[in-house]
Amino acid sequence: MPDKVYDSPKGWVAQHINDYVKSNGKKGHIWRGVPTLFLTTRGRKTGNLRRTALIYGRNGASYVVVGSVGGAAHHPNWYLNLTADSNVEVQVGSEVMPGLARTADESERQRLLAADG
């Protein structure tokens, strides 16, 4: 039996995930004019699967997300989880795929952020 997936405890994120899941990605992939994906990580403390919705960009065949917590001085939990276990699951629209996450190095980060603006 597959592991239970725990969705973000933030109310609006959980609702977004619920809409996305129920519609198989038809409702919620584009959120407020921007594309969103699901990132599922394994909790570094609990071992539970944790799913959150994130705005994403593309770099070739790769998906790019920014771990900013709205500019806070600390990393989001999902980022801390993927630094402990880089095996992730990504859902974009109806497509679900395994992935291997990594942190962009400084030169990549500058290039990716410049390409976005």
HUWO-V599691 format. One record per backbone hydrogen bond with DSSP energy under -1.0 kcal/mol. NH is the residue of the N-H (numbers start at 1). CO is the residue of the C=O. If there is no record, write none. Layout:
BEGIN
nh=[NH/NH]
co=[CO/CO]
END
This chain:
BEGIN
nh=[6/8/14/15/16/17/18/19/20/21/22/23/24/25/26/31/34/36/37/38/39/40/41/43/47/50/51/52/54/56/57/59/62/64/68/72/80/81/82/83/85/88/89/90/91/92/95/97/99/101/109/110/111/112/113/114/115/116/117]
co=[49/51/10/11/12/13/14/15/16/17/18/19/21/20/23/34/31/29/54/91/52/89/50/48/43/41/6/39/37/35/64/62/59/57/66/68/76/77/78/79/81/99/40/97/38/95/92/90/88/86/105/106/107/108/109/110/111/112/113]
END
